[in-house]
């Protein structure tokens, strides 16, 4: 394994490019979700560029690891990561949410190489991950299934039914990630529906292995995924504390940017912050 400092520097550089592309593609489409895409990108980047066993030259490779973006509205983050990993060319990004481009507002497994599950209806990702993980075990594969969920999504009952199944079936090849940025479309998650906390205690009560990290610290992200691989007999959830809109000063922690793309002026301002001008 490469020195973690070297890997961290690589991820910092390449994820910055992904953040730039998120802003650019949302600027082109004038539609989409910047806040949750920017909060999730450090984790998705680490998965595709470091952790997962995938091959962009063979997206349907047998025995590959799978990634499910349960919070499908953060599709710009996934698309940016797929481009950086080599699944399709960058110029395709500028057709986001345009007819016949293939890059819809939520990921479509039939149109986009590297997408393992069509998502968008919140709450379903973990159930699908369970099915993929169980199938892998039945086939004797060593593959792992990663599923990213949103904290607003945690308010849905299907998540908790699926969590019981993961534990009951001892699906230690499932690794869930909670993008815990504290905001959903209607405001702070605690105001929309109180009772999510104590979130770590709840998952432990469902017999999950729980790891809590800073979702923007690459060393912690890498170590969490490495630790999850060594845990046997139980699924793992990585509770990643993140910042909505991370990396763009005027978007950070602002619920207004949940589903509001940047204006042309805001796009230019954000790109300037990244040091790339207009």
C-alpha atoms as one frame of an Amber mdcrd trajectory, in Angstrom:
protein
   0.000   0.000   0.000   1.218   3.486  -0.844   2.147   5.841   1.975  -1.070
   7.410   3.213   0.406  10.909   2.897   1.072  10.285  -0.799  -2.456   8.967
  -1.314  -3.908  11.934   0.565  -2.074  14.421  -1.640  -3.310  12.606  -4.743
  -6.889  12.651  -3.484  -6.715  16.330  -2.527  -5.536  17.290  -6.014  -7.970
  15.131  -7.947 -10.967  15.851  -5.741 -10.408  19.570  -6.196 -10.830  18.936
  -9.928 -14.059  17.070  -9.171 -15.394  20.000  -7.142 -14.615  22.311 -10.046
 -16.452  19.991 -12.429 -19.463  19.808 -10.104 -19.755  23.592 -10.193 -19.225
  23.715 -13.954 -21.775  21.038 -14.818 -24.399  22.559 -12.532 -23.635  25.912
 -14.097 -24.242  24.420 -17.537 -27.481  22.722 -16.566 -28.809  25.535 -14.351
 -30.410  22.702 -12.420 -29.297  20.233  -9.789 -27.989  19.792  -6.257 -24.655
  21.391  -5.302 -24.821  21.169  -1.486 -24.991  17.408  -1.021 -22.717  16.758
  -3.991 -19.955  18.851  -2.432 -20.436  17.310   1.017 -20.137  13.773  -0.381
 -17.363  14.152  -2.943 -14.362  13.477  -0.672 -15.806  10.096   0.268 -16.902
   9.144  -3.246 -13.511  10.207  -4.598 -11.704   8.010  -2.083 -13.855   5.032
  -2.987 -13.323   5.269  -6.744  -9.682   6.362  -6.769  -8.348   4.317  -3.870
 -10.602   1.855  -2.064 -12.815  -0.018  -4.509 -11.895  -2.822  -6.881 -13.308
  -1.471 -10.146 -12.055  -1.249 -13.722 -13.222   1.623 -15.963 -12.207  -0.432
 -19.005 -14.554  -3.197 -17.872 -17.396  -1.546 -15.896 -19.345  -4.819 -15.562
 -16.348  -6.855 -14.432 -17.294  -9.957 -12.464 -16.332  -9.781  -8.812 -16.018
  -5.985  -8.790 -16.952  -3.876  -5.814 -20.240  -2.007  -6.096 -21.233   1.540
  -5.184 -24.822   2.668  -4.673 -25.616   6.357  -4.350 -28.817   6.038  -2.357
 -29.024   9.836  -2.091 -29.308   9.939  -5.854 -29.739  13.706  -6.104 -25.981
  13.975  -5.416 -25.422  12.514  -8.887 -23.047  15.350  -9.937 -20.549  14.064
  -7.372 -20.780  10.533  -8.740 -20.450  11.723 -12.337 -17.400  13.825 -11.489
 -15.776  10.836  -9.774 -16.554   8.498 -12.677 -14.895  10.923 -15.092 -11.805
  11.237 -12.891 -11.623   7.444 -12.587 -11.800   7.091 -16.379 -15.275   5.653
 -16.973 -16.279   8.281 -19.542 -14.861  11.545 -20.975 -15.139  14.866 -19.182
 -16.991  16.642 -22.007 -20.024  14.468 -21.337 -20.501  16.295 -18.019 -21.623
  19.474 -19.729 -24.785  17.713 -20.908 -26.023  17.127 -17.345 -29.842  17.013
 -17.235 -30.104  17.620 -20.962 -32.166  15.406 -23.292 -30.279  12.468 -24.864
 -27.103  13.111 -22.860 -27.556  10.171 -20.483 -26.526  12.123 -17.390 -29.911
  12.555 -15.769 -30.578  14.276 -12.479 -30.276  10.909 -10.745 -27.942   8.044
 -11.770 -29.210   5.602 -14.404 -27.428   2.242 -14.557 -28.645   1.604 -18.114
 -27.084   4.770 -19.500 -23.934   5.471 -17.495 -20.908   3.151 -17.226 -19.827
   2.652 -13.635 -23.302   3.116 -12.160 -24.413  -0.093 -10.452 -27.918   0.964
  -9.422 -30.472   3.467 -10.654 -31.405   5.607  -7.651 -33.431   8.642  -6.744
 -36.308   7.383  -4.653 -34.776   7.835  -1.214 -34.544   5.032   1.315 -33.977
   2.138  -1.084 -30.206   1.997  -1.435 -29.426  -0.180   1.564 -32.052  -2.741
   0.569 -30.431  -3.036  -2.853 -26.977  -3.253  -1.267 -28.175  -6.159   0.852
 -29.278  -8.024  -2.260 -25.982  -7.417  -4.033 -23.973  -8.430  -0.964 -25.970
 -11.599  -0.401 -25.602 -12.548  -4.070 -21.847 -12.063  -3.833 -21.667 -14.349
  -0.816 -23.773 -17.020  -2.535 -21.421 -16.893  -5.528 -18.344 -17.018  -3.310
 -17.102 -13.617  -4.439 -14.961 -11.386  -2.237 -16.533  -8.201  -3.557 -17.836
  -5.465  -1.288 -20.868  -3.208  -1.598 -20.668   0.448  -0.578 -23.849   2.489
  -0.201 -23.973   6.209   0.526 -27.049   7.517   2.318 -28.155  11.002   3.338
 -29.082  12.044   6.848 -32.537  13.231   5.749 -32.951   9.793   4.201 -32.404
   8.284   7.649 -35.923   9.453   8.507 -37.387   6.758   6.243 -38.472   3.433
   7.675 -37.106   1.252   4.899 -33.565   2.151   5.948 -34.112   0.590   9.352
 -35.824  -2.524   7.996 -32.845  -3.005   5.686 -30.438  -2.407   8.578 -32.019
  -5.314  10.457 -31.629  -7.537   7.406 -27.950  -6.623   6.947 -27.252  -7.573
  10.531 -29.416 -10.690  10.524 -27.683 -11.994   7.405 -24.252 -11.031   8.792
 -23.452  -9.116   5.627 -19.937  -8.062   6.518 -19.374  -7.191   2.845 -21.779
  -4.246   3.206 -20.311  -0.863   4.095 -22.818   1.955   4.443 -21.751   5.583
   4.569 -23.860   8.310   6.140 -23.243  11.748   4.622 -24.081  13.567   7.850
 -24.186  17.227   6.801 -27.152  18.095   9.033 -29.322  19.693   6.347 -32.083
  18.498   4.040 -34.253  20.313   1.525 -36.592  21.828   4.135 -33.948  22.790
   6.686 -31.965  21.236   9.555 -32.747  17.552   9.891 -33.553  17.940  13.597
 -36.216  20.514  12.777 -37.807  18.526   9.968 -38.064  15.404  12.110 -36.397
  15.216  15.509 -35.090  11.977  16.952 -32.262  10.983  14.625 -29.745  11.284
  17.424 -28.098   9.421  19.015 -27.420   8.035  15.543 -24.315   5.979  16.409
 -26.083   4.351  19.346 -29.031   3.423  17.135 -26.863   1.670  14.560 -24.965
  -0.145  17.289 -28.306  -1.309  18.671 -28.998  -2.806  15.241 -25.751  -4.786
  15.678 -23.722  -2.837  13.147 -20.035  -2.022  13.383 -19.987   1.776  13.703
 -17.102   4.063  12.722 -17.371   7.832  13.146 -15.134  10.137  11.104 -14.610
  13.597   9.654 -15.958  13.093   6.138 -13.487  15.585   4.672 -10.358  14.071
   6.221  -8.860  11.651   3.705  -6.729   9.832   6.259  -9.791   9.108   8.395
 -11.838   8.093   5.345  -9.160   5.665   4.135  -8.636   4.174   7.582 -12.386
   3.724   8.074 -12.760   1.771   4.831  -9.680  -0.303   5.625 -11.067  -1.116
   9.071 -14.439  -2.075   7.602 -12.741  -4.663   5.383 -11.302  -6.442   8.422
 -14.589  -6.654  10.334 -16.237 -10.062  10.024 -19.738 -11.188  10.928 -21.368
  -7.750  10.876 -21.985  -4.902   8.418 -20.258  -1.557   8.917 -21.579   1.980
   8.791 -19.213   4.921   8.488 -20.890   7.983   9.998 -19.151  10.822   8.213
 -19.604  14.310   9.623 -19.638  16.626   6.625 -20.403  20.203   5.588 -23.109
  20.935   3.051 -21.531  22.783   0.134 -17.989  22.003   1.316 -15.283  23.852
  -0.590 -17.338  26.823  -1.783 -17.363  29.465   0.948 -20.785  30.963   0.262
 -22.441  27.541  -0.048 -21.024  25.936   3.096 -23.700  25.129   5.662 -26.428
  26.833   3.607 -29.648  24.883   3.074 -30.487  27.216   0.180 -27.955  25.309
  -1.934 -29.508  21.909  -1.379 -31.166  21.965  -4.793 -30.320  25.403  -6.180
 -27.559  25.541  -8.807 -25.181  28.498  -8.931 -26.106  31.530 -10.973 -23.551
  32.559 -13.633 -22.146  35.082 -11.144 -21.960  32.483  -8.381 -20.347  29.965
 -10.716 -17.629  32.472 -11.595 -17.136  33.309  -7.917 -16.872  29.645  -6.922
 -14.409  28.855  -9.711 -12.303  31.833  -8.678 -12.127  30.395  -5.158 -10.698
  27.229  -6.707  -8.128  29.313  -8.499  -9.300  28.569 -12.019 -11.074  31.833
 -12.919 -14.177  31.894 -15.019
